[in-house]
Amino acid sequence: MSTRLIRKEVDEALLAFVDRQRPGLLAISDELGPMLSALDALLAGGKRLRPAFCYWGWRGAGEGESPGIVNAAASLELLQASALIHDDVMDSSDTRRGQPSAHRRFEAMHQEQGWPGAAVPFGAGAAILLGDLCLAWSGEMYESSALDPDRLRRGRAFYDLMRTEVMAGQYLDMLEGTRDTGTVETALRVVEYKSAKYTIERPLHMGAALAGASDEVIEALSAYGRPLGIAFQLRDDVLGVFGDPAETGKPAGDDLREGKRTVLMALTLERADPAAAAVVRRRLGDPALDAAGVAGLRAIIEETGGLAACEAMIDRYAAEAAAALDAAPLTGEARQALGELTIAATARRV
């Protein structure tokens, strides 16, 4: 099994689960086929970070390789699919992972069929239902993972907490964008609950709890996972503005058009003079922002020192995570794998 992402094993587990679900859904109606096609397209991409951290939480607590832990960990990809589908609806995103977002796929189907009524609400409604289906299936895949019921009960406490936290974080993210009064502190709060805990800390906890880990191990994984999760999301925010579309799967500057109130933007506004701040506030969230507008906002982010400050935060949080990992009471193999995952999560540069 690969030392980092266990992607092949997770992919196989996901494919097998969805294939088992497929006949039952199509038995209701073959008109549900497009739902499965949209899900297949979404699940074909992704970094599989959450299953990897869950798996290495299990291995770090001393357990060996097991199909059961791969299945339980892979269920997190269905939870992630649900979150992405719903997030794209809320952000009116056109693309995800280099292809049309789910709601845009359903809009296009409505238009191609020439159905009466508006395509946009149909697309949004169908996508919301697909996201709900993914959320239901994530729980079903976890429960059917073939792990012992006592193990599943221990892991479920963190699984349930993670689902609550990510939804709370998503609401706080929407609130930040609506009020437009955010600070670095409030943006970091969104990062912690929408991404850091959800992407790294809770999957680690879940894997460790499934393995029966001690409180000492759970606390050590928090000391590592929380700062790494923050660093990961800060890096993602930088890439959302400066990244290569071939790498990010989204158009250049898409986070600017969507008006994301990230730590990067809060750092920029904190440092900008009144004229530059006015430009940022006027252009951030403009869906018609063109290449020149993106370039202009990028220039302000760099010239104010916002980008440099964000990079410094990434380095600081990554160093904190690395130090915590060195001190964590984990198996040597897990420590090495998590060290590689630390680099994979934070070392991407623009």
Disulfide bonds with the S-S distance in Angstrom:
none
